Structures are given as C-alpha cells and as structure tokens.
C-alpha cells in the first residue's frame, strides 16, 4: 500500500457574494487522507459541506489554497484537465445518483470505468456487481431498481475502475436502516486498498463507521 497521501486539501478558502455582501463559505479548511482511510464530514445545513465537496471534486476552485488527488494538482487547472482528472481519479456518489437511464446497470459501470487510468475487465465489473449483490440485475434499467438496489448500483458505479478517492454526499439518505447498514459495509469492503473516502453525512451511524469525524461549522473545520 502506498504511503503517499490520496488527498491533500490545504488552506481552502471560498467566498460568495450574497445581496451585495461577501460571505465566507469555507475558511482555511485543510484535510489530508491516507490510503485506506474513511473520513466523515458532519455539520448543520449551511456549514460549507457541499462547497467543500465541490472543491475536492474539482467542480469549483477555491479562492485560496489548493487540492491535490493522488499527487496531482486539481485546483486552478483548466476545466478540461479538471474533468479528465476527476474521471481518472475520483468517484462521486450523490443523493440524486449517477445512473444513466438508457444504459443498464452493467452499461453504467462500463461507462464509469472507461474514464479510469487502469483498464477494467468484464470480470472486475462482475466482481463489483457480486460485491454489491447486483449480478442478477446487471441488465436492468435504473428505473426498474428498488431504492436499496439503486443505492447499491450508484455505489458500484462510483467505485467502478477503482478510483483513488471516493466522495460521497449523504450516501444513505434515501434508504432504510437495514439498507444503510448494507451500504456502510460495502463502503468498507469495496474501497480500493490504495483509495480513500470522504463522506458528508447527517447520519450518526455513517459518522460512527468512519475512521475520523471532522466537523464543519460556519465554514471552519474542527
């Protein structure tokens, strides 16, 4: 296992203008994750959690500081380079999900894996479907999946091809408590050995399963 950091977010500041006034969404936030680590970020609505995820994913740039993933600079790069690095290095798991309706479950996995650095064979994807208990739903369209199946399919897509960093935004918000326990177990067991995970959550169970819990309040980390 590599000893180099998977994620380095150093001195992040982000400001927005609202009603003619400058509002600090993030203030000097730093976060480093090593291989195998899972960190939960908690905090009330408006504390800066979504802003932080957007910066870590390269969907937005900080006004100060920088983000590196797998040793590669993500912040303050051209949008095309950020998109390429995101596809190669980062899996994103959101509440709304990332499934494309005109593709079946396996097609969604193939598409996600096609952006990664390392080629991913069919057996690797079938193994991921086995791990998420979805092999018998490989040819199913997203609209035919149950809530629990959708959550597991979204997780499989986010992990397809072994991204170095998984960013999960409330990954269990739309599932039952038993399904939440299943998703948490899958997050632990399916994370690549050289990967790391950041989970934004309001769930005590999700936060309790993380290696570390970081709290955001008024844009500051504690």
N, C-alpha and C positions, 0 to 999 in steps of 0.2 A: 504493500500500500504506500502511495506517495506521502511524503511528509510536508509537501508544499500546500499552501492554503488553496482551497477550492474557490473561496470568495473573499475578497478584500474590498470592503466599503469604508473609505477613510474620509472623515470630516465632512459628511454630506450636509449641505445647506440647500433649502429650496424655498423660494419666496413667490407669492402670488399677489396680484393686485385685486382688491375687492372693494367696490364702492369708493374707489379713489384712494384707498389706503393699502399699504404693503402689509401682507400677512405672512408670518413665518410658518410654513408647514413642517419643515424639518430644521433643526438647529444642531449642527455639529454632531451628527449621528455617525458612529463608527461600528462596524461589525465584521468580524473575521470568522470564517468557518473552515474547519479542517476536514479531511476525508472521513466519512462515516458519521459525521455529526448531524444532528437534527436540532434546530433551534425554533422555538415558538415565540412569536411576537404578539403581545396582547396589549390592549388599551381601549379606552372608550372611543365611540364614534367621533371623528374629527381630530384624532390624536396624531395622524400622519401615517397610518399603516399603509393605506393604498398608495400614497405618494412614495413611500419607501419601496414598495414592491415595484412600482413603475420605474424607479431609478435602478433597482437591481436587475430588472429585465431589459434595460436599455430602451424602454419605451418613452423615457423622458430623461433629460440631462439635469444634473444638479447645478445650482448657481455657484456652489463651492464644493471642493472635494472631488473624489473620483470613485469609480467601481471597476474592479478587475475580476474576471472569472477565469479560472484555470491559468492564471498568469497573463491573461490577455486583456488589454485595455478596452473597456466597453463604453465608458463615458466620453463625451466630447469627440466622438468619431462621426464620420458621415453616416446618414441614415441607412444607406445600403449596406455598409460594413456592420453596423449595429444589428440589422436584420439577419445578416449572414451568421454573425457570432451567436445571436440568440438561437437560430436554428441548429447550429452545431453543438452548442454547449448547454443550453437551458431548456428545461421542460417547465411549462406553465400550466398550472391546474387552477381553474377558476370556478366560482359557483355556477356560472352560466354554462361552463363546459366548452370543450373544443371540438366536438364531433360534427362532421360534415354530413348532412342528411343524405346526399345522393351516393355516399360511399357506405359500404357495410363496415362492420367493426374491424375486420382484418384490413380492409382498404384504408381506413383511418390510421391504423397502426403503420402500415407500409408508407403512407404519405409522411407521417411524422418522422419515421426512421430514415427516410430518404435525405433529410437535411443534416443528419449527424455526420461526425467526422469519420467514424468507422463503419464499413458496410455491415448491414444486419441481414442475416439469412432468414428464410421462412421458419426454420426450426427454432431460432431465437424468439421470433414473434409468437409462434405456437406455445413455446415455453412460458412466455409472458401471459398469454391467454389462459394457460393452465394455472399459473400463479394467481390470477385474478378470477378464477373459476368461471371463465367465459368461453372455453373452447367450443362448447355446443352452440354458442351464439355468434360465432365468427362471421357467419354470412347474414346476420340480422342487421336491418337498418336501425339507426338510432331511435327513430320514433316508436319502434316496437319494444324497446327495452323498458324494464321496470325502473323505479327510482334507484334501487340498490345496484342494478346492473349498469345503469347509466353512470353512477358514481365510480364503479369499478372500471368501466370502459374509459372514462375520462382519465383515470389514473394510469391505465395501461398505455394510453396514447401519450400522456405526458412523460412516461418512462421509456417509451419505445426508442431503441437505439442507444440507451444508456447515457443520458445527459449527465454532465458533471454536476449541475446544480438544478434542483427542483424547487420551484417557487409555487406554493400552494396557498390560495386565498379562500379561507373558510371551506376546506375540502369536505367537511361532513355536515354542512349547514342544512342540506336538503334530504338527509337520510335519517332513518330510525336509529335508536340507540344500539340495537344489535348490529346494524349495518355500519354504524360509526366504529364499533369495536373491530369489525372486519377490515374496514379501510385503514384504521390505525395499524393493525397487524401487517397489512400489505405494505404500507409505507415503510415499516421497519424492515421487512424481509426482502423487498424488491429493490430497495435503494442500491445502486451500484457500489462496489467496495471503495471506489475512488470518488464517489459522489457525496454531496451534502444537500440538506433540505432546510428551507425556511418556510415555516407555516404561520400565516396570520390567522388567528382564531379567537372566538369568544368562548369556546368550549373548555371547561376545566379538565375534561378527560383528555382532550387533544394536548393541551398545555402540559398536563401531567405525564404524558408519554414522551415528551421531548427531553433531550439531554440538558438543555438550558432554556430558561424562560426570560425573555427580555421585555421590559415594559416601556411603552411609549405614552407620554403624556405631554400635551402642548408642544409636540414636535421634538421633545428631548427623550433620550434613551436612558433607562436606569436598569 
